[in-house]
Amino acid sequence: MAFIPAHIIFGIGSKVRNVRRLESCAGSFQIGTLLKVVGYDEYRGFSVEDDFGNRMLECGFDFVLEENYCGPKS
């Protein structure tokens, strides 16, 4: 077996949708919420914000798909 590295890195300002519920003490983003990437930490993940200014910082790497995602590139 071989390790295949992930090449999906979203830039600041990219529009994404979460594929799992994001929860914090302040609230949560339901699955499918349109979010904007507002930050990135190589160890802790993406920071996102919705259209109402609600932010969640350092959410990890495994929760988003780019808004115009059409499947893996060959």
C-alpha positions as CSV (number, residue, x, y, z in Angstrom):
1,M,0.0,0.0,0.0
2,A,1.1,3.6,-0.6
3,F,0.4,6.9,1.0
4,I,-1.5,9.3,-1.2
5,P,-1.2,12.9,0.0
6,A,-4.2,15.2,0.0
7,H,-3.9,18.1,-2.4
8,I,-7.1,19.9,-1.4
9,I,-6.0,23.2,0.1
10,F,-8.5,26.1,0.0
11,G,-7.3,29.6,-0.2
12,I,-8.4,32.4,2.1
13,G,-11.7,33.7,0.8
14,S,-12.8,30.3,-0.8
15,K,-16.5,29.4,-0.5
16,V,-17.0,25.9,1.0
17,R,-19.8,23.8,2.5
18,N,-19.3,21.7,5.6
19,V,-19.9,17.9,5.3
20,R,-20.2,17.4,9.1
21,R,-21.6,19.4,11.9
22,L,-19.2,21.9,13.4
23,E,-19.7,22.4,17.1
24,S,-18.3,24.8,19.7
25,C,-19.4,26.2,23.1
26,A,-20.9,29.2,21.3
27,G,-23.0,27.3,18.7
28,S,-22.8,25.1,15.7
29,F,-22.8,25.1,11.9
30,Q,-25.3,22.6,10.5
31,I,-24.2,20.2,7.6
32,G,-24.3,22.0,4.3
33,T,-23.8,25.6,5.6
34,L,-22.1,27.9,3.0
35,L,-18.9,29.2,4.7
36,K,-16.0,31.3,3.7
37,V,-12.5,30.3,4.6
38,V,-11.0,33.2,6.7
39,G,-7.8,31.6,8.0
40,Y,-5.6,28.5,8.0
41,D,-3.2,26.9,10.4
42,E,-1.1,24.0,9.2
43,Y,-1.6,22.1,12.4
44,R,-5.1,23.1,13.5
45,G,-6.9,23.5,10.2
46,F,-9.2,26.0,8.6
47,S,-11.1,28.9,10.2
48,V,-14.5,29.7,8.7
49,E,-17.2,32.4,8.8
50,D,-20.8,32.4,7.6
51,D,-22.7,35.2,5.9
52,F,-23.9,36.5,9.3
53,G,-20.4,37.0,10.7
54,N,-20.4,33.9,12.9
55,R,-16.9,32.5,13.0
56,M,-15.3,29.2,14.1
57,L,-11.6,29.0,14.3
58,E,-9.2,26.0,13.8
59,C,-11.9,23.5,12.7
60,G,-9.6,20.8,11.3
61,F,-9.2,19.7,7.8
62,D,-11.8,17.0,7.2
63,F,-15.1,18.9,7.2
64,V,-15.4,20.9,4.0
65,L,-15.9,20.6,0.3
66,E,-15.3,23.5,-2.1
67,E,-18.5,25.0,-3.2
68,N,-17.9,24.1,-6.9
69,Y,-16.5,20.6,-6.2
70,C,-17.2,18.1,-9.0
71,G,-15.4,15.0,-7.7
72,P,-11.7,13.9,-7.7
73,K,-9.5,15.2,-10.5
74,S,-7.9,12.5,-12.6
